[in-house]
Amino acid sequence: MKAHQLIHRYDINHWRKYRPFEPQYAKFSPHEILAGFKIEDICMQYGNARASLLCMEVDDYGRLLVTHDKLHFVYIRSKFLFDALANYNYCIDLSWQFLYLYYGYDDYGIIQDRRRYENETKECNKESLRYRLVGLAKEQEKFDYIMAFLETPLTKEIRSAYNYIKHRGTYHIEGLGINNSESFPMDFNGKKLRMITRETIDVDEWKEKLVEFDISFYKYLDKLIKQIMPSTFVEGTFYSGDLSKLSREVEMWYKTSETKEMVKD
């Protein structure tokens, strides 16, 4: 499937509507606002990944390439491939943060204090997510769903390739330069000297894998959003009663916060 077909068949514009604006702040709780904000983060990285796939399908890169030959063509396409690979992996991590924040503290302090928000997202990992979903929220089924997606052969392969680059360097690209032989071209008294090599990947083959993963991730996240987020979250209207409620809640938070500071002093 071509990237432009992917974008039309699996449209994400309805995800973008979860970005919280004034109506959402007036009508919904902090944990729902934070989750909506994180959906927007996912949309941005997911869009970046798709943009890189689209760039892989370009026939003329113009001034991006000094020389328009096969070698440089393979290079620029591999660059966009690795960009997409990284962005799709960011989306996996951000999908965990989406759930971690939704099932986290319902506290305006996380919105008011950027450091608290950043610490919350930094603390999100498999075990902390398990604790919030299973230990606190009793959402074993959702946790199992997330882990099942992570353990699918395709997701594991995408994750493994990303971690290979992150921790070991890079791959050798088929058609781009020469990979070392596995052993030195002569022996030493019958002994072989091993030479360091890189794993080789084919750009076209991996582009198809990323297209397949895009579809898989779309279905995975779309299901989570529909199950978790309030159906009315995307509505763009609010009323005076919503503002009155928000005013009371913010005032209460400030009073509680000030009391805690006085106790510390």
Summary of the structure (lengths in Angstrom):
residues: 265
radius of gyration: 23.8
end to end distance: 62.5
largest distance: 88.5
contacts: 727
relative contact order: 0.14
helix: 69%
strand: 3%
